[in-house]
Amino acid sequence: MEQPLAEAEPQPVRTVDNVEVLKALADPTRQAILTALMKTRDLPVMSVKELAAELGEPQTKLYRHVRQLEAAGLIKVAATRLVSGILEQRYQACQQDLTFGQGFLREHAGQADAALQVALDRYRDGFLTAIQADRRPADDVPAEESYGKPMMFMSDVKIPAAKAAELRSRLEELIEGVKADQTEDPEGVPVNLLLGYYVAGVPDDGGAGDVL
C-alpha cells in the first residue's frame, strides 16, 4: 500500500534564484525527468521505474539524475510503497512552473546558457524527428488530422511598440490557456510547444523573465 508523506504543498510558481538549480537543469535527462513530473497541473507522483518507462530509458541510468534533482529542491519524495519487499520511493515535482529572473540569469550566464541550450536541443531533436516521421504532403492531410503537422514560424521585423505589446499579451494568453488545459487525457496527443519573444536593445528592468 502506498504511504503518502506529509510534505509542503508544491509551489504554483518557483523563481529560480539558485545556481545549483541551474546546474541541475543543464542536462537533457534531468530536464526530461522534470518535464515528466510537471506535465500536468496536478503534478503526477512517479517511481524511478515509472519514469524509466515514460522516458524509454534504463532505470539504472535515472537514479543519479533523480538524486541531483532532489538535492536541488526541484523534486521530492512524495510517497513510498512496498514492492516485492523493497521500499520504493515515488517522486513529485516541487513546483508547477519555473520562472527565471533576468538579473539572476545575467549574473550566471554560463550556467543559464547550458540549461537553455539543453532545452533548445531537446526541442530541436523532437521537431526534426516529427518532420522525418510525417512525409505526407500538406494538401493530403484531412483537416481533422492537421494537428499532427509540425509547424515553425520565425520573424525579425519592426512593428509599432503598441503592436508589440499586443502581440506579447496574446502570447501570454496562449500560454495561460495551455497551462489551464494541462490535464492528462488518456486519449490525447502529446503536443510539444515552444514560444519565445524578445525585443533587442530594450533596457532590462531587473524583473522576472519568462519560463525557459
C-alpha positions as CSV (number, residue, x, y, z in Angstrom):
1,M,0.0,0.0,0.0
2,E,1.3,3.5,-0.9
3,Q,2.1,5.7,2.0
4,P,1.9,9.5,1.2
5,L,4.4,11.6,3.1
6,A,3.5,14.7,5.0
7,E,5.2,17.4,2.8
8,A,4.6,21.0,2.0
9,E,2.3,21.6,-1.0
10,P,4.1,22.2,-4.3
11,Q,4.6,25.8,-5.2
12,P,2.4,27.1,-8.1
13,V,5.4,29.0,-9.5
14,R,9.1,28.9,-8.4
15,T,11.5,31.6,-9.3
16,V,14.9,30.1,-9.9
17,D,17.5,32.1,-7.8
18,N,20.0,29.3,-7.1
19,V,23.0,28.3,-9.2
20,E,22.6,24.7,-8.1
21,V,19.1,24.6,-9.7
22,L,20.6,26.0,-13.0
23,K,23.3,23.3,-12.9
24,A,20.6,20.6,-12.3
25,L,18.7,21.8,-15.3
26,A,21.8,21.7,-17.6
27,D,21.3,18.1,-18.5
28,P,18.9,16.6,-21.1
29,T,18.0,13.5,-18.9
30,R,17.2,15.7,-15.9
31,Q,15.1,18.1,-17.9
32,A,13.2,15.1,-19.3
33,I,12.6,13.7,-15.8
34,L,11.4,17.2,-14.6
35,T,9.2,17.6,-17.7
36,A,7.5,14.2,-17.0
37,L,6.9,15.2,-13.4
38,M,5.5,18.7,-14.4
39,K,3.5,17.6,-17.4
40,T,0.1,18.1,-15.7
41,R,-1.2,20.7,-13.2
42,D,-1.9,18.1,-10.6
43,L,1.8,17.0,-10.7
44,P,2.0,13.2,-11.1
45,V,3.7,11.0,-8.5
46,M,6.1,8.5,-10.1
47,S,8.7,6.0,-9.2
48,V,12.0,5.7,-11.0
49,K,10.7,2.6,-12.7
50,E,7.7,4.5,-14.0
51,L,9.9,7.4,-15.1
52,A,12.1,5.0,-17.0
53,A,9.1,3.5,-18.8
54,E,7.8,7.0,-19.6
55,L,11.2,8.2,-21.0
56,G,12.3,5.0,-22.6
57,E,15.5,5.0,-20.6
58,P,17.2,2.3,-18.5
59,Q,16.1,2.5,-14.9
60,T,19.7,2.4,-13.6
61,K,20.5,5.5,-15.7
62,L,18.0,7.6,-13.9
63,Y,18.9,7.2,-10.2
64,R,21.8,9.6,-10.2
65,H,19.8,12.3,-12.1
66,V,16.8,11.9,-9.7
67,R,19.1,12.4,-6.7
68,Q,20.5,15.6,-8.3
69,L,17.1,17.0,-8.9
70,E,16.1,16.1,-5.4
71,A,19.2,17.8,-4.0
72,A,18.4,20.9,-6.0
73,G,14.9,21.0,-4.5
74,L,13.2,20.5,-7.9
75,I,11.6,17.2,-6.9
76,K,10.8,15.4,-3.7
77,V,9.8,12.0,-2.4
78,A,6.1,12.3,-2.1
79,A,5.1,8.7,-1.2
80,T,6.6,5.3,-0.6
81,R,5.3,1.8,-1.1
82,L,6.5,-1.8,-0.6
83,V,7.2,-3.6,-3.9
84,S,8.3,-7.2,-3.6
85,G,9.5,-6.5,-0.1
86,I,11.5,-3.4,-1.2
87,L,10.6,0.1,-0.2
88,E,10.0,2.1,-3.4
89,Q,10.2,5.9,-3.4
90,R,7.8,7.9,-5.6
91,Y,8.7,11.4,-6.7
92,Q,6.8,14.6,-7.4
93,A,7.8,18.0,-8.7
94,C,8.1,20.7,-6.0
95,Q,6.5,23.3,-8.4
96,Q,4.0,23.6,-11.2
97,D,6.0,26.2,-13.1
98,L,9.5,27.6,-13.2
99,T,10.4,31.2,-13.9
100,F,13.8,32.9,-14.2
101,G,14.8,36.4,-13.1
102,Q,16.6,38.2,-15.8
103,G,19.1,39.7,-13.4
104,F,19.9,36.3,-12.0
105,L,20.4,34.8,-15.4
106,R,22.8,37.7,-16.4
107,E,24.9,37.1,-13.3
108,H,25.2,33.4,-14.0
109,A,25.3,33.5,-17.8
110,G,27.4,30.3,-18.2
111,Q,25.0,28.1,-16.3
112,A,22.0,29.7,-17.8
113,D,23.4,29.2,-21.3
114,A,24.0,25.5,-20.6
115,A,20.4,25.0,-19.3
116,L,18.9,26.9,-22.2
117,Q,21.0,25.0,-24.8
118,V,19.7,21.7,-23.4
119,A,16.1,22.8,-23.6
120,L,16.5,24.1,-27.2
121,D,18.4,21.0,-28.3
122,R,15.7,18.7,-26.9
123,Y,13.0,20.7,-28.7
124,R,15.1,20.7,-32.0
125,D,15.6,17.0,-31.8
126,G,11.9,16.3,-31.3
127,F,10.9,18.7,-34.1
128,L,13.3,17.1,-36.6
129,T,12.1,13.7,-35.6
130,A,8.5,14.8,-36.2
131,I,9.4,16.3,-39.6
132,Q,11.1,13.0,-40.6
133,A,8.1,10.9,-39.5
134,D,5.5,13.0,-41.3
135,R,6.1,12.6,-45.0
136,R,2.5,13.5,-46.1
137,P,2.1,16.5,-48.4
138,A,0.1,19.2,-46.6
139,D,-2.8,19.0,-49.1
140,D,-3.2,15.3,-48.4
141,V,-3.8,15.8,-44.7
142,P,-7.5,15.9,-43.6
143,A,-8.5,19.0,-41.6
144,E,-9.2,16.8,-38.5
145,E,-5.6,15.4,-38.7
146,S,-3.9,18.8,-39.2
147,Y,-2.8,18.9,-35.6
148,G,-0.2,16.3,-36.5
149,K,1.7,18.5,-39.0
150,P,4.8,20.2,-37.4
151,M,5.0,23.9,-37.9
152,M,7.5,26.7,-37.1
153,F,7.5,30.4,-37.5
154,M,10.3,32.9,-37.1
155,S,10.1,36.7,-37.6
156,D,12.5,39.6,-37.5
157,V,10.5,42.7,-38.2
158,K,10.0,46.2,-36.8
159,I,6.5,46.9,-35.6
160,P,5.0,49.8,-33.5
161,A,5.5,49.4,-29.8
162,A,1.8,49.2,-29.2
163,K,1.5,46.3,-31.7
164,A,4.4,44.6,-30.0
165,A,2.7,45.0,-26.6
166,E,-0.5,43.5,-28.1
167,L,1.5,40.6,-29.6
168,R,3.2,39.8,-26.3
169,S,-0.2,40.0,-24.5
170,R,-1.7,37.5,-26.9
171,L,1.2,35.1,-26.5
172,E,0.8,35.3,-22.7
173,E,-2.9,34.5,-23.1
174,L,-2.0,31.5,-25.3
175,I,0.5,30.3,-22.7
176,E,-2.0,30.6,-19.8
177,G,-4.6,28.8,-21.9
178,V,-2.2,25.9,-22.4
179,K,-1.5,25.8,-18.7
180,A,-5.2,25.8,-17.8
181,D,-5.8,22.9,-20.1
182,Q,-2.8,20.9,-18.9
183,T,-4.6,17.8,-17.8
184,E,-3.8,14.2,-18.5
185,D,-6.1,12.9,-21.3
186,P,-5.6,9.1,-22.0
187,E,-6.9,9.7,-25.5
188,G,-5.0,12.9,-26.1
189,V,-1.9,13.5,-28.3
190,P,1.5,14.7,-26.9
191,V,1.9,18.2,-28.1
192,N,5.3,20.0,-27.8
193,L,5.1,23.8,-27.9
194,L,7.9,26.3,-27.8
195,L,7.1,30.0,-27.7
196,G,9.6,32.9,-27.4
197,Y,9.6,36.6,-27.6
198,Y,12.2,39.3,-27.1
199,V,12.9,42.9,-28.2
200,A,16.5,43.6,-28.9
201,G,18.1,46.5,-27.2
202,V,15.5,47.2,-24.6
203,P,17.0,48.0,-21.2
204,D,16.2,45.4,-18.5
205,D,14.2,46.4,-15.5
206,G,15.5,43.5,-13.4
207,G,12.1,41.8,-13.3
208,A,11.4,38.1,-13.6
209,G,11.8,36.5,-17.0
210,D,9.6,34.0,-18.8
211,V,9.7,30.3,-18.4
212,L,12.5,28.6,-20.4
